[in-house]
Amino acid sequence: MTPWKKLLSAFALGAFTVIVLLALGAYVNPAMLIAFANLRLCN
C-alpha cells in the first residue's frame, strides 16, 4: 500500500468516525441536532 493510499484511508476512517460520533451525540441529545439545524438554516 502506498503512503498516499494509507493517508487517504486514514482520512476516510477519521471522517467516518466523526460522522458516527455526531450521529450518536444527536441520538443521545436531540436538542443539539435541532440547534445545529436551526443555526445552519437561519444563517
Biopython code that builds the backbone (N, CA, C, O; Angstrom):
import numpy as np
from Bio.PDB.StructureBuilder import StructureBuilder

atoms = [
    (1, "MET", "N", (0.858, -1.184, 0.000)),
    (1, "MET", "CA", (0.000, 0.000, 0.000)),
    (1, "MET", "C", (0.900, 1.241, 0.000)),
    (1, "MET", "O", (1.826, 1.351, 0.803)),
    (2, "THR", "N", (0.613, 2.160, -0.905)),
    (2, "THR", "CA", (1.433, 3.365, -0.998)),
    (2, "THR", "C", (1.096, 4.318, 0.143)),
    (2, "THR", "O", (0.023, 4.226, 0.739)),
    (3, "PRO", "N", (2.015, 5.232, 0.444)),
    (3, "PRO", "CA", (1.734, 6.207, 1.522)),
    (3, "PRO", "C", (0.485, 7.044, 1.255)),
    (3, "PRO", "O", (-0.239, 7.392, 2.188)),
    (4, "TRP", "N", (0.228, 7.368, -0.020)),
    (4, "TRP", "CA", (-0.966, 8.171, -0.332)),
    (4, "TRP", "C", (-2.236, 7.395, -0.039)),
    (4, "TRP", "O", (-3.214, 7.956, 0.456)),
    (5, "LYS", "N", (-2.222, 6.104, -0.343)),
    (5, "LYS", "CA", (-3.409, 5.279, -0.049)),
    (5, "LYS", "C", (-3.610, 5.140, 1.453)),
    (5, "LYS", "O", (-4.743, 5.140, 1.934)),
    (6, "LYS", "N", (-2.518, 5.024, 2.190)),
    (6, "LYS", "CA", (-2.624, 4.945, 3.648)),
    (6, "LYS", "C", (-3.196, 6.241, 4.210)),
    (6, "LYS", "O", (-4.049, 6.221, 5.098)),
    (7, "LEU", "N", (-2.718, 7.372, 3.683)),
    (7, "LEU", "CA", (-3.199, 8.679, 4.150)),
    (7, "LEU", "C", (-4.675, 8.852, 3.827)),
    (7, "LEU", "O", (-5.450, 9.309, 4.666)),
    (8, "LEU", "N", (-5.058, 8.490, 2.622)),
    (8, "LEU", "CA", (-6.459, 8.602, 2.224)),
    (8, "LEU", "C", (-7.339, 7.678, 3.058)),
    (8, "LEU", "O", (-8.442, 8.053, 3.458)),
    (9, "SER", "N", (-6.849, 6.476, 3.315)),
    (9, "SER", "CA", (-7.588, 5.528, 4.138)),
    (9, "SER", "C", (-7.753, 6.047, 5.563)),
    (9, "SER", "O", (-8.830, 5.934, 6.147)),
    (10, "ALA", "N", (-6.701, 6.606, 6.113)),
    (10, "ALA", "CA", (-6.766, 7.159, 7.469)),
    (10, "ALA", "C", (-7.726, 8.345, 7.526)),
    (10, "ALA", "O", (-8.468, 8.491, 8.497)),
    (11, "PHE", "N", (-7.719, 9.184, 6.504)),
    (11, "PHE", "CA", (-8.626, 10.327, 6.454)),
    (11, "PHE", "C", (-10.077, 9.866, 6.359)),
    (11, "PHE", "O", (-10.951, 10.420, 7.026)),
    (12, "ALA", "N", (-10.335, 8.855, 5.532)),
    (12, "ALA", "CA", (-11.692, 8.331, 5.387)),
    (12, "ALA", "C", (-12.170, 7.714, 6.699)),
    (12, "ALA", "O", (-13.324, 7.893, 7.089)),
    (13, "LEU", "N", (-11.286, 6.991, 7.374)),
    (13, "LEU", "CA", (-11.650, 6.395, 8.652)),
    (13, "LEU", "C", (-11.940, 7.482, 9.690)),
    (13, "LEU", "O", (-12.883, 7.359, 10.471)),
    (14, "GLY", "N", (-11.139, 8.532, 9.698)),
    (14, "GLY", "CA", (-11.371, 9.643, 10.619)),
    (14, "GLY", "C", (-12.693, 10.347, 10.343)),
    (14, "GLY", "O", (-13.431, 10.668, 11.275)),
    (15, "ALA", "N", (-12.995, 10.587, 9.078)),
    (15, "ALA", "CA", (-14.249, 11.241, 8.713)),
    (15, "ALA", "C", (-15.438, 10.367, 9.104)),
    (15, "ALA", "O", (-16.440, 10.870, 9.611)),
    (16, "PHE", "N", (-15.327, 9.065, 8.872)),
    (16, "PHE", "CA", (-16.390, 8.141, 9.241)),
    (16, "PHE", "C", (-16.602, 8.146, 10.756)),
    (16, "PHE", "O", (-17.737, 8.131, 11.231)),
    (17, "THR", "N", (-15.509, 8.168, 11.502)),
    (17, "THR", "CA", (-15.595, 8.189, 12.965)),
    (17, "THR", "C", (-16.283, 9.457, 13.450)),
    (17, "THR", "O", (-17.119, 9.401, 14.352)),
    (18, "VAL", "N", (-15.944, 10.589, 12.867)),
    (18, "VAL", "CA", (-16.571, 11.858, 13.259)),
    (18, "VAL", "C", (-18.067, 11.820, 12.965)),
    (18, "VAL", "O", (-18.867, 12.259, 13.791)),
    (19, "ILE", "N", (-18.453, 11.306, 11.808)),
    (19, "ILE", "CA", (-19.870, 11.235, 11.448)),
    (19, "ILE", "C", (-20.625, 10.326, 12.412)),
    (19, "ILE", "O", (-21.731, 10.652, 12.842)),
    (20, "VAL", "N", (-20.025, 9.184, 12.751)),
    (20, "VAL", "CA", (-20.676, 8.256, 13.684)),
    (20, "VAL", "C", (-20.816, 8.897, 15.063)),
    (20, "VAL", "O", (-21.860, 8.763, 15.702)),
    (21, "LEU", "N", (-19.784, 9.587, 15.524)),
    (21, "LEU", "CA", (-19.855, 10.236, 16.836)),
    (21, "LEU", "C", (-20.900, 11.351, 16.857)),
    (21, "LEU", "O", (-21.613, 11.512, 17.848)),
    (22, "LEU", "N", (-20.995, 12.113, 15.782)),
    (22, "LEU", "CA", (-22.019, 13.159, 15.712)),
    (22, "LEU", "C", (-23.420, 12.548, 15.696)),
    (22, "LEU", "O", (-24.327, 13.065, 16.349)),
    (23, "ALA", "N", (-23.599, 11.466, 14.965)),
    (23, "ALA", "CA", (-24.904, 10.802, 14.924)),
    (23, "ALA", "C", (-25.254, 10.247, 16.304)),
    (23, "ALA", "O", (-26.400, 10.346, 16.741)),
    (24, "LEU", "N", (-24.280, 9.669, 16.982)),
    (24, "LEU", "CA", (-24.515, 9.140, 18.320)),
    (24, "LEU", "C", (-24.868, 10.275, 19.288)),
    (24, "LEU", "O", (-25.759, 10.126, 20.126)),
    (25, "GLY", "N", (-24.178, 11.389, 19.172)),
    (25, "GLY", "CA", (-24.474, 12.539, 20.020)),
    (25, "GLY", "C", (-25.865, 13.087, 19.764)),
    (25, "GLY", "O", (-26.560, 13.493, 20.695)),
    (26, "ALA", "N", (-26.272, 13.098, 18.506)),
    (26, "ALA", "CA", (-27.608, 13.579, 18.166)),
    (26, "ALA", "C", (-28.672, 12.617, 18.686)),
    (26, "ALA", "O", (-29.766, 13.039, 19.060)),
    (27, "TYR", "N", (-28.352, 11.331, 18.708)),
    (27, "TYR", "CA", (-29.298, 10.348, 19.234)),
    (27, "TYR", "C", (-29.455, 10.514, 20.739)),
    (27, "TYR", "O", (-30.562, 10.430, 21.270)),
    (28, "VAL", "N", (-28.342, 10.750, 21.418)),
    (28, "VAL", "CA", (-28.370, 10.904, 22.872)),
    (28, "VAL", "C", (-28.995, 12.243, 23.261)),
    (28, "VAL", "O", (-29.744, 12.325, 24.235)),
    (29, "ASN", "N", (-28.680, 13.298, 22.488)),
    (29, "ASN", "CA", (-29.164, 14.641, 22.816)),
    (29, "ASN", "C", (-29.760, 15.274, 21.564)),
    (29, "ASN", "O", (-29.066, 16.021, 20.874)),
    (30, "PRO", "N", (-31.034, 14.996, 21.248)),
    (30, "PRO", "CA", (-31.625, 15.512, 20.006)),
    (30, "PRO", "C", (-31.695, 17.029, 19.949)),
    (30, "PRO", "O", (-31.735, 17.595, 18.857)),
    (31, "ALA", "N", (-31.710, 17.700, 21.091)),
    (31, "ALA", "CA", (-31.760, 19.163, 21.088)),
    (31, "ALA", "C", (-30.527, 19.750, 20.411)),
    (31, "ALA", "O", (-30.600, 20.808, 19.786)),
    (32, "MET", "N", (-29.390, 19.058, 20.537)),
    (32, "MET", "CA", (-28.164, 19.522, 19.889)),
    (32, "MET", "C", (-28.332, 19.510, 18.369)),
    (32, "MET", "O", (-27.926, 20.452, 17.690)),
    (33, "LEU", "N", (-28.925, 18.454, 17.843)),
    (33, "LEU", "CA", (-29.139, 18.352, 16.399)),
    (33, "LEU", "C", (-30.105, 19.430, 15.920)),
    (33, "LEU", "O", (-29.893, 20.024, 14.863)),
    (34, "ILE", "N", (-31.147, 19.685, 16.675)),
    (34, "ILE", "CA", (-32.127, 20.709, 16.310)),
    (34, "ILE", "C", (-31.477, 22.091, 16.328)),
    (34, "ILE", "O", (-31.717, 22.901, 15.433)),
    (35, "ALA", "N", (-30.658, 22.362, 17.341)),
    (35, "ALA", "CA", (-29.969, 23.652, 17.423)),
    (35, "ALA", "C", (-29.010, 23.824, 16.241)),
    (35, "ALA", "O", (-28.916, 24.908, 15.666)),
    (36, "PHE", "N", (-28.315, 22.769, 15.890)),
    (36, "PHE", "CA", (-27.393, 22.838, 14.747)),
    (36, "PHE", "C", (-28.149, 23.090, 13.442)),
    (36, "PHE", "O", (-27.719, 23.893, 12.614)),
    (37, "ALA", "N", (-29.274, 22.402, 13.264)),
    (37, "ALA", "CA", (-30.072, 22.585, 12.039)),
    (37, "ALA", "C", (-30.618, 24.007, 11.979)),
    (37, "ALA", "O", (-30.620, 24.621, 10.912)),
    (38, "ASN", "N", (-31.078, 24.536, 13.099)),
    (38, "ASN", "CA", (-31.584, 25.904, 13.120)),
    (38, "ASN", "C", (-30.470, 26.898, 12.805)),
    (38, "ASN", "O", (-30.688, 27.879, 12.093)),
    (39, "LEU", "N", (-29.302, 26.645, 13.327)),
    (39, "LEU", "CA", (-28.171, 27.524, 13.066)),
    (39, "LEU", "C", (-27.832, 27.534, 11.575)),
    (39, "LEU", "O", (-27.581, 28.594, 11.001)),
    (40, "ARG", "N", (-27.825, 26.349, 10.943)),
    (40, "ARG", "CA", (-27.481, 26.254, 9.524)),
    (40, "ARG", "C", (-28.589, 26.848, 8.640)),
    (40, "ARG", "O", (-28.295, 27.474, 7.622)),
    (41, "LEU", "N", (-29.850, 26.656, 9.019)),
    (41, "LEU", "CA", (-30.948, 27.114, 8.168)),
    (41, "LEU", "C", (-31.197, 28.607, 8.322)),
    (41, "LEU", "O", (-31.604, 29.264, 7.364)),
    (42, "CYS", "N", (-30.962, 29.149, 9.499)),
    (42, "CYS", "CA", (-31.328, 30.536, 9.758)),
    (42, "CYS", "C", (-30.191, 31.527, 9.467)),
    (42, "CYS", "O", (-30.407, 32.738, 9.515)),
    (43, "ASN", "N", (-29.013, 31.038, 9.175)),
    (43, "ASN", "CA", (-27.887, 31.958, 8.890)),
    (43, "ASN", "C", (-27.451, 31.881, 7.470)),
    (43, "ASN", "O", (-26.524, 32.585, 7.071)),
]
sb = StructureBuilder()
sb.init_structure("model")
sb.init_model(0)
sb.init_chain("A")
sb.init_seg("    ")
for serial, (resi, resn, name, xyz) in enumerate(atoms, 1):
    if name == "N":
        sb.init_residue(resn, " ", resi, " ")
    sb.init_atom(name, np.array(xyz, "f"), 0.0, 1.0, " ", f" {name:<3s}", serial, name[0])
structure = sb.get_structure()
